[in-house]
Amino acid sequence: MPIEIREVTTKRELKQFVLFGIRLYSNHPYAAPPLLMDDMTVLSKEKNPSFSVCEARYFMAFKGDKMVGRVAGIINHRANERWNYHHARFGWLDMIDDVEVTRALLDAVEKWAKEKKMTAIHGPVGFTDLDREGMLVYGFDRPGTMATNYNFPYYPEHLAALGYQKDIDWKEYNIQIPSIFPEKHFRIAKIVKDKHQLEAKHFRSSKALEKQYGKKIFDLLNTCYNELYSYSPLSDDQIQFYIKLYLTLVRLNFISVIVNKNDEVIAFGFSLPSLTKALQKAKGRLFPFGFIHLLKALYLKNDVVDLYLMAVRPDYQIKGASALLFAELIPEYARSGIVYAESNPELETNQKISTLWESFDSLHVKTRRAFIKEL
């Protein structure tokens, strides 16, 4: 049966585009499907401020009346300027196990990229570094997280067959949470805190967190992530957008904000009890019952925590500020019954973050890859 590529042009088609990825992994034991409303917002030109520096086109593949694949083509002009290249991106790539479907989808993005005078295409990446990125190439038997893609093993096989090569990898770790945090770590944290006049902030509401430190937190991420793969600095509008995405659904005792004497955020850790099982039950829908599953995962018994964002300002990294983050968070995890943590994807070249886990019993469990192809 011939493959037909259709471009998304209406809101109804965009919903069909998003739902395909959710339904492809329906009842899969390891996939954590996104919420429909979240992806609809991120992919909307009217709602996502990233479109001030990005352009995108979305393509769907059909065999007859049956949808069999999808992909987003993205050009982030700010990132291209930042890194002095002319690259297009692909993201939201999902398809059945048919390499010709994958070929047709990527051909559509490649053709558009060439029309835009791009010289290469890479992905999976989103509009910014805070969108889901990377294709799973190792760890297919491990549960995903809310912040990451899950994909079948045939995905990277298709990419390799179509001439795509490795650009860079991210690694993820399973980190055992000690039931008793060693006293020496508390002593180290206190020494660091007193010597550098640091303070750990605590909050009674997500609104207080957002109002007092939301902007400062993302300014810190801009500083710390500036040299990471394909990163482009977030604008004030983008920061406000991601504040709503990240700081609305929170568990306050799983967040650590460290400030100096000038009330500058110099370290930040954002984590959540695992929402994977709750997202599987929600099946992409927050209503009528999806939010109940999410709330139960947040506040009832849960033995896994997902580490979403962590950053320490460069001039405080050698001063041991990370010790203060751990001294704040690890005891909270233990009191809440957390047995292990899932790290967020960490670039294989980012030695500063990977060395943080050397003090813990940790295991490399997943690898994600960005692929690239010259045009």
C-alpha positions as CSV (number, residue, x, y, z in Angstrom):
1,M,0.0,0.0,0.0
2,P,1.4,3.4,-0.9
3,I,2.5,5.8,1.8
4,E,0.9,9.3,1.8
5,I,2.5,12.2,3.7
6,R,0.1,14.9,4.9
7,E,1.1,18.1,6.6
8,V,-0.7,19.2,9.7
9,T,-2.6,22.4,9.0
10,T,-5.5,22.5,11.5
11,K,-6.0,22.1,15.3
12,R,-7.9,18.9,14.7
13,E,-5.0,17.4,12.7
14,L,-2.6,18.6,15.4
15,K,-4.6,16.6,18.0
16,Q,-4.5,13.6,15.7
17,F,-0.7,14.1,15.4
18,V,-0.3,14.1,19.2
19,L,-2.6,11.2,19.9
20,F,-0.8,9.0,17.5
21,G,2.3,9.0,19.7
22,I,0.2,8.3,22.8
23,R,-1.8,5.5,21.3
24,L,1.2,3.8,19.7
25,Y,2.4,3.0,23.2
26,S,-1.0,2.4,24.8
27,N,-0.6,-0.3,27.5
28,H,3.1,-0.5,27.0
29,P,4.8,-1.4,30.4
30,Y,7.7,1.1,30.1
31,A,6.4,4.1,28.1
32,A,5.3,7.2,30.0
33,P,3.0,8.9,27.5
34,P,2.8,12.7,27.7
35,L,-0.4,14.6,28.5
36,L,-2.3,15.5,25.4
37,M,-2.7,19.1,26.6
38,D,1.0,19.5,27.2
39,D,2.1,18.5,23.8
40,M,-0.8,20.5,22.2
41,T,0.6,23.5,24.0
42,V,4.2,23.0,23.1
43,L,3.4,22.4,19.4
44,S,1.1,25.3,19.2
45,K,2.4,28.4,17.3
46,E,-0.1,30.5,19.2
47,K,0.9,29.3,22.7
48,N,4.6,28.4,22.6
49,P,6.8,31.5,22.6
50,S,9.7,29.5,21.1
51,F,8.1,30.3,17.8
52,S,9.6,33.8,18.0
53,V,13.0,32.2,17.2
54,C,11.8,28.9,15.7
55,E,9.8,27.6,12.8
56,A,8.3,24.2,12.4
57,R,6.2,21.9,10.2
58,Y,4.5,18.7,11.2
59,F,4.0,15.7,8.9
60,M,1.8,12.6,9.2
61,A,2.2,9.3,7.3
62,F,-0.9,7.3,6.1
63,K,-1.5,4.0,4.5
64,G,-5.0,4.3,3.1
65,D,-7.0,5.8,6.0
66,K,-4.7,4.5,8.7
67,M,-2.2,6.8,10.3
68,V,1.2,5.0,10.6
69,G,3.7,7.7,11.6
70,R,4.4,11.3,12.4
71,V,7.4,13.7,12.7
72,A,8.0,17.4,13.5
73,G,10.6,19.4,11.5
74,I,12.0,22.3,13.5
75,I,14.5,25.1,12.8
76,N,15.8,27.0,15.9
77,H,17.4,30.1,14.4
78,R,18.8,31.2,17.8
79,A,20.5,27.9,18.3
80,N,21.9,28.0,14.8
81,E,23.3,31.4,15.4
82,R,24.6,30.4,18.8
83,W,26.5,27.3,17.4
84,N,27.3,28.9,14.0
85,Y,25.7,26.2,11.9
86,H,22.7,25.7,9.7
87,H,20.9,22.7,11.1
88,A,17.3,21.6,11.0
89,R,15.9,19.4,13.8
90,F,13.5,16.5,13.9
91,G,11.4,15.5,16.9
92,W,8.1,13.8,17.8
93,L,9.2,10.9,15.5
94,D,7.0,7.9,16.0
95,M,6.1,5.2,13.4
96,I,5.2,1.6,12.9
97,D,7.9,-0.9,12.2
98,D,8.3,-0.1,8.5
99,V,11.5,1.6,7.4
100,E,9.7,3.0,4.3
101,V,7.3,4.9,6.6
102,T,10.3,6.3,8.5
103,R,12.0,7.2,5.1
104,A,8.9,9.0,3.9
105,L,8.6,11.0,7.1
106,L,12.2,12.1,7.2
107,D,12.3,12.7,3.5
108,A,9.5,15.3,4.0
109,V,11.6,17.0,6.8
110,E,14.8,16.8,4.8
111,K,13.1,18.4,1.7
112,W,11.8,21.3,3.8
113,A,15.2,21.7,5.5
114,K,16.9,21.9,2.1
115,E,14.4,24.5,0.9
116,K,15.4,26.5,4.0
117,K,19.1,26.2,3.1
118,M,20.0,24.0,6.0
119,T,23.1,21.8,5.7
120,A,22.3,19.1,8.2
121,I,19.4,17.6,10.2
122,H,19.7,16.2,13.7
123,G,17.5,14.9,16.4
124,P,15.3,13.9,18.1
125,V,15.4,17.3,19.8
126,G,12.6,19.8,20.4
127,F,12.3,23.5,20.3
128,T,14.6,23.9,23.3
129,D,16.7,21.8,25.6
130,L,13.8,21.5,28.0
131,D,11.7,19.5,25.5
132,R,12.0,15.8,25.3
133,E,15.1,14.8,23.3
134,G,17.2,11.8,22.4
135,M,16.2,8.4,21.0
136,L,16.6,5.3,23.3
137,V,19.3,3.0,22.1
138,Y,19.9,1.1,25.3
139,G,17.7,0.2,28.2
140,F,14.5,-0.8,26.4
141,D,13.5,-2.9,29.4
142,R,13.5,0.1,31.8
143,P,10.5,2.4,32.6
144,G,10.7,5.9,31.0
145,T,10.0,9.1,32.8
146,M,7.7,12.1,32.2
147,A,10.7,14.1,30.8
148,T,11.9,11.5,28.4
149,N,10.8,9.6,25.2
150,Y,10.4,5.9,25.1
151,N,10.7,4.2,21.7
152,F,10.8,0.7,20.3
153,P,14.2,-0.9,19.5
154,Y,13.5,-0.6,15.7
155,Y,13.7,3.2,15.8
156,P,17.5,3.5,15.8
157,E,17.7,0.6,13.4
158,H,15.6,2.6,10.9
159,L,17.7,5.7,11.4
160,A,20.9,3.8,10.8
161,A,19.5,2.3,7.6
162,L,18.6,5.8,6.4
163,G,22.1,7.2,6.7
164,Y,21.8,8.8,10.1
165,Q,24.8,8.6,12.4
166,K,25.5,9.2,16.1
167,D,26.0,12.9,17.0
168,I,26.0,12.6,20.8
169,D,24.6,10.4,23.6
170,W,22.9,11.0,26.9
171,K,23.2,8.5,29.8
172,E,20.7,7.9,32.6
173,Y,21.4,6.3,36.0
174,N,19.6,4.4,38.7
175,I,20.7,5.8,42.0
176,Q,20.1,4.0,45.3
177,I,18.8,6.3,48.1
178,P,20.5,5.6,51.4
179,S,18.0,5.1,54.2
180,I,20.4,7.0,56.5
181,F,22.3,9.9,55.0
182,P,25.9,9.7,56.3
183,E,26.6,12.2,59.0
184,K,29.8,13.4,57.3
185,H,27.8,14.7,54.4
186,F,25.7,16.9,56.8
187,R,29.0,18.2,58.3
188,I,30.4,19.0,54.8
189,A,27.1,20.7,53.8
190,K,27.2,22.8,57.0
191,I,30.8,23.9,56.4
192,V,29.9,24.9,52.8
193,K,26.8,26.7,54.0
194,D,28.5,28.7,56.7
195,K,31.7,29.5,54.8
196,H,29.9,30.9,51.7
197,Q,26.9,32.3,53.5
198,L,24.4,30.1,51.7
199,E,20.8,29.5,52.6
200,A,18.3,26.7,51.6
201,K,14.9,28.1,50.9
202,H,11.7,26.3,51.7
203,F,8.2,27.1,50.4
204,R,4.6,26.6,51.5
205,S,3.1,26.9,48.0
206,S,4.1,26.5,44.4
207,K,2.9,30.1,43.8
208,A,5.4,31.4,46.3
209,L,8.2,29.4,44.7
210,E,7.2,30.7,41.2
211,K,6.8,34.3,42.3
212,Q,10.0,34.6,44.4
213,Y,12.4,32.4,42.5
214,G,10.9,31.1,39.2
215,K,12.7,33.6,37.0
216,K,16.0,33.3,38.9
217,I,15.9,29.5,38.6
218,F,15.7,29.6,34.9
219,D,18.3,32.3,34.6
220,L,20.6,29.9,36.5
221,L,19.7,27.2,33.9
222,N,20.6,29.6,31.1
223,T,24.0,30.0,32.7
224,C,24.7,26.4,33.5
225,Y,23.3,24.9,30.3
226,N,24.9,27.4,28.0
227,E,27.6,25.0,26.7
228,L,25.4,21.9,26.5
229,Y,24.5,20.2,23.2
230,S,22.4,22.4,20.9
231,Y,21.4,24.7,23.7
232,S,20.1,28.2,23.0
233,P,19.4,30.8,25.8
234,L,15.8,31.1,26.9
235,S,14.1,34.4,26.4
236,D,12.0,35.9,29.2
237,D,8.8,34.8,27.4
238,Q,10.2,31.2,27.1
239,I,11.2,31.3,30.8
240,Q,7.6,32.2,31.8
241,F,6.3,29.4,29.5
242,Y,8.6,26.8,31.1
243,I,7.9,28.1,34.7
244,K,4.2,27.2,34.1
245,L,5.2,23.8,32.7
246,Y,7.7,22.8,35.4
247,L,6.7,24.7,38.5
248,T,2.9,24.1,38.5
249,L,3.0,20.4,39.2
250,V,5.4,20.1,42.2
251,R,6.0,18.4,45.5
252,L,7.6,21.2,47.5
253,N,9.8,19.0,49.8
254,F,11.4,17.5,46.7
255,I,12.7,20.9,45.5
256,S,15.8,22.5,46.8
257,V,16.7,26.2,46.1
258,I,20.0,27.5,47.4
259,V,20.7,31.2,47.5
260,N,23.7,33.3,48.5
261,K,23.8,36.4,50.7
262,N,22.6,38.5,47.8
263,D,19.5,36.2,47.3
264,E,20.9,35.0,44.0
265,V,20.0,31.4,43.2
266,I,23.3,29.5,43.0
267,A,22.0,25.9,43.0
268,F,18.7,24.3,42.3
269,G,17.3,20.8,42.3
270,F,13.8,19.9,41.0
271,S,12.5,16.3,41.4
272,L,9.2,14.5,41.5
273,P,7.9,11.1,42.6
274,S,7.8,9.0,39.5
275,L,4.7,9.7,37.5
276,T,5.2,6.9,35.0
277,K,2.5,4.6,36.2
278,A,0.1,7.5,36.7
279,L,0.7,8.7,33.1
280,Q,0.1,5.2,31.8
281,K,-3.3,5.1,33.6
282,A,-4.2,8.6,32.5
283,K,-3.6,7.7,28.8
284,G,-2.8,11.2,27.8
285,R,-5.9,12.7,29.5
286,L,-5.8,15.0,32.6
287,F,-9.6,14.8,32.8
288,P,-11.9,13.3,34.0
289,F,-9.7,10.9,36.0
290,G,-6.1,11.5,34.9
291,F,-5.4,14.2,37.5
292,I,-6.4,11.8,40.3
293,H,-3.8,9.3,39.2
294,L,-1.2,12.1,39.1
295,L,-2.1,13.4,42.6
296,K,-1.9,9.8,44.0
297,A,1.6,9.4,42.5
298,L,2.7,12.7,44.0
299,Y,1.5,12.3,47.5
300,L,0.8,8.6,48.2
301,K,3.2,5.7,48.4
302,N,5.9,5.8,45.8
303,D,9.4,4.4,45.9
304,V,10.9,6.1,42.9
305,V,11.9,9.7,42.4
306,D,12.7,11.3,39.0
307,L,15.5,13.9,39.0
308,Y,14.4,16.5,36.4
309,L,16.5,19.6,36.7
310,M,19.7,20.2,38.6
311,A,22.1,23.1,38.3
312,V,24.9,24.6,40.3
313,R,26.4,28.0,39.2
314,P,29.9,27.5,37.8
315,D,31.6,29.6,40.4
316,Y,30.0,27.6,43.2
317,Q,30.7,24.1,41.7
318,I,34.2,23.9,43.2
319,K,32.9,25.3,46.5
320,G,30.8,22.2,47.1
321,A,27.3,23.7,46.7
322,S,26.1,20.3,45.4
323,A,26.6,18.9,48.9
324,L,24.0,21.3,50.2
325,L,21.5,20.2,47.6
326,F,22.0,16.5,48.6
327,A,21.8,17.3,52.3
328,E,18.4,18.9,51.7
329,L,16.9,16.4,49.3
330,I,18.3,12.9,50.2
331,P,16.8,12.9,53.8
332,E,13.4,14.0,52.3
333,Y,13.5,11.1,49.8
334,A,14.3,8.6,52.6
335,R,11.5,9.9,54.9
336,S,9.1,9.6,52.0
337,G,10.0,5.9,51.3
338,I,12.0,6.5,48.1
339,V,14.2,3.6,47.3
340,Y,15.9,4.8,44.2
341,A,16.2,7.8,41.9
342,E,16.1,8.0,38.1
343,S,18.5,10.6,36.8
344,N,17.5,12.9,33.9
345,P,19.5,12.3,30.7
346,E,23.1,13.5,31.1
347,L,25.3,14.2,28.2
348,E,28.2,11.7,27.9
349,T,30.6,14.7,27.8
350,N,29.2,16.3,31.0
351,Q,31.6,14.9,33.5
352,K,30.7,17.5,36.2
353,I,27.2,16.0,36.6
354,S,28.1,12.3,36.2
355,T,30.7,12.5,39.0
356,L,28.0,13.6,41.4
357,W,26.7,10.0,41.6
358,E,30.1,8.6,42.6
359,S,29.2,8.9,46.3
360,F,26.1,6.7,45.8
361,D,25.4,3.2,44.6
362,S,24.5,4.0,41.0
363,L,24.1,2.0,37.8
364,H,24.0,3.2,34.2
365,V,20.6,1.9,32.9
366,K,19.7,3.8,29.7
367,T,21.3,5.6,26.8
368,R,19.7,8.1,24.4
369,R,21.2,9.3,21.2
370,A,20.9,12.3,18.9
371,F,21.5,11.4,15.3
372,I,22.7,13.6,12.5
373,K,22.7,13.5,8.7
374,E,24.3,15.9,6.3
375,L,22.0,17.3,3.6
